[in-house]
């Protein structure tokens, strides 16, 4: 396990299990082929359903970064 993953779990930015789950989904989507359409759609639905959770992860990352550099901001469009 990388030092970065250990740190993000320690800082409660994202759990290691959830990170691995997202990484696996990302890899599946990257390597899906037309004959695996149902699995790809299921993975996309998972991503959409997880959007609010991922937004919270991004906020936590920026909050963590601001502890080291207050000039870092999260612009919202």
PEGI-V299551 format. One record per backbone hydrogen bond with DSSP energy under -1.0 kcal/mol. CO is the residue of the C=O (numbers start at 1). NH is the residue of the N-H. If there is no record, write none. Layout:
BEGIN
co = <CO CO>
nh = <NH NH>
END
This chain:
BEGIN
co = <2 3 4 5 6 7 8 8 9 15 16 17 18 19 20 21 22 23 24 25 26 27 33 36 37 38 39 40 41 42 43 44 45 46 48 50 51 52 53 54 55 56 57 58 59 60 61 62 65 65 69>
nh = <6 7 8 9 10 11 13 14 12 19 20 21 22 23 24 25 26 27 28 29 30 31 36 40 41 42 43 44 45 46 47 48 49 50 51 54 55 56 57 58 59 60 61 62 63 64 65 66 68 69 72>
END
